[in-house]
Amino acid sequence: MVTRKKSNSKPLQILFVASEVDGLVKTGGLADVAKSLPAALKELGHDVRVVMPLYRRVPNAAEAVELLDAELVASTQPQAVSYKVKQLHNGDVPVYTIDAPEYFDRPELYAENNEGYRDNGERFAFFSAAALDMCEKLGFQPDVVHCNDWHTGLVPFLLKTRYADDAFYANTQSVITIHNAVFKGTFNYDQYSLIPELIQKRYLQLEEGAANISMLKAGVAFADKVNAVSPNYAKELLTELGSHGMASDFLCRSDVLYGIVNGCDYGDWSPETDPYIKQRFKANKVSLARGKKACKRDLQQQVNLPLQDVPVYGMVCRLTEQKGIQYLLPILRDFLVNDVQLVLVGSGDPKLADALREVSDDFADKFAFIEAYDNPLAHCVEAGSDFFLMPSQFEPCGLNQIYSLAYGTLPIVRGVGGLKDTVIDYDATPQFATGFVFDAPTPEALLIKMQRSLLLYCQRPQEFKRLQQNAMACRFEWKDAAEQYLRMYQGEEETVLEKKQSENA
Ligand SMILES: Nc1ncnc2c1ncn2[C@@H]1O[C@H](COP(=O)(O)OP(=O)(O)O[C@H]2O[C@H](CO)[C@@H](O)[C@H](O)[C@H]2O)[C@@H](O)[C@H]1O
């Protein structure tokens, strides 16, 4: 058992640095966290401010209050880069937006037509440097700078180099949260002209090949603390198989590597209050049965499937290999032979979209593929489906399975990353089960679990309803996650290796 020092209760000043924030702009799960975690930390009495780029897609930008008109100076650049800091609010949390039109006034955040902007390295190197430059000029002295994924990986590096002897940051610690280590933010040296510290001295451990630097590696190597968005993903990051080629980077930091499961924003994702769904419902059996029935009909109507009383399987995701579409496609036609319907809402890789469209053309009365990013429809899929598919190749935490649990929609997931931490398998632990978990990364393993779920639905309806009750009783409160983050900031949380040791003791 590891003994920890007690926290002092002084409110912390926290700068939360993220490339997207739900409520302002979102492309994936990182944005959900960047909205909810700062709000939960603030609710616990801390002074939290978020900083993100001012993209063209940010609504209400015209209402933002200008706080600063500044210049970022780099000795290697002939000219300084001008930027403004404009303040918005996301709920109660102040959001500093970095307004630098040459970098961020574009139609999309990172990519157009599935192709990343060529200067993404320079854009986010600038963003990282500006986030720290801004604090000094605004006089906001953070105790914690909390970074997220590769876009912000240079922040910890700059704190340990450019700002190493700067009294302003003398008591500032940096944290980097890993939402997805498959994206390493690897760019050629020529994109780092704003960060001369990276060029004047060679950091071999940050290189990917002799010509490139990975911003994620910089974050992992230089942050005071590193955490993954679930304990199981943190453990996977220490292995060759689960670390996306970064095992040695994470092993080097295992003394400060933590795993904290994401929460669920029940203000947005609750069947009792959801404004997007046809009929709101509670966990009690009568309300659940009525609500599910109405929501299922509504979903069928919206996606053009026959209004039939059959089990509905839902899936909402970015179309990428990560989400396991490659396990679903080979068995989809076989599964659709059953009396079932499947709704998949997703956008991304055009090849995966073409393959899904082909199946939906052939099974138009059973499989609806909606190629879109559609938040209201995502809510209707959660509410109107009986089962939710997440057969991910890897999954740092996953949010949709947590949303599914809240709506009594049983998740069928692969036992990786946070999926393993959040779903209890029916076959392994029937009494406490909340869904289905399979291990092998194969279409067959997925098909077996989908067929198991179908049998449960058709042959043991009371048992199915019991599992729905188990699922809806699960709570993943952001308040609990925020308390864990605070313990991590304050050195009171167990690292992932210490936890493993305690469990084995
Ligand atoms: N087509 C679509 N239409 C509408 N909404 C859509 C959508 N596609 C995705 N979404 C929404 O985007 C979010 C996706 O969150 P996830 O956590 O499942 O995945 P993501 O891989 O983006 O996040 C990464 O970061 C998060 C946060 O830490 C980790 O949970 C995760 O494992 C990691 O891969 C959900 O809110 C979902 O509803």
The ligand as an ORCA input file, in Angstrom:
! r2SCAN-3c Opt
* xyz 0 1
  N     -21.194     10.463    -36.878
  C     -21.394     10.998    -35.688
  N     -22.495     11.729    -35.445
  C     -22.707     12.267    -34.222
  N     -21.862     12.155    -33.184
  C     -20.750     11.459    -33.382
  C     -20.448     10.845    -34.626
  N     -19.260     10.218    -34.524
  C     -18.833     10.413    -33.248
  N     -19.732     11.166    -32.573
  C     -19.655     11.619    -31.181
  O     -18.291     11.854    -30.865
  C     -18.006     11.293    -29.587
  C     -17.081     10.122    -29.819
  O     -16.483      9.799    -28.655
  P     -15.577      8.502    -28.449
  O     -15.034      8.583    -27.078
  O     -16.376      7.288    -28.714
  O     -14.492      8.544    -29.578
  P     -13.232      9.363    -30.149
  O     -12.501      8.274    -30.811
  O     -13.643     10.522    -30.937
  O     -12.430      9.933    -28.899
  C     -11.122      9.724    -28.335
  O     -11.151     10.478    -27.107
  C     -12.196     10.066    -26.245
  C     -12.220     11.026    -25.063
  O     -11.213     10.782    -24.155
  C     -12.036      8.619    -25.831
  O     -13.177      8.229    -25.073
  C     -11.909      7.724    -27.071
  O     -11.662      6.377    -26.692
  C     -10.824      8.256    -27.982
  O     -10.700      7.469    -29.147
  C     -19.308     10.897    -28.970
  O     -19.856     11.970    -28.251
  C     -20.165     10.581    -30.203
  O     -21.537     10.668    -29.979
*
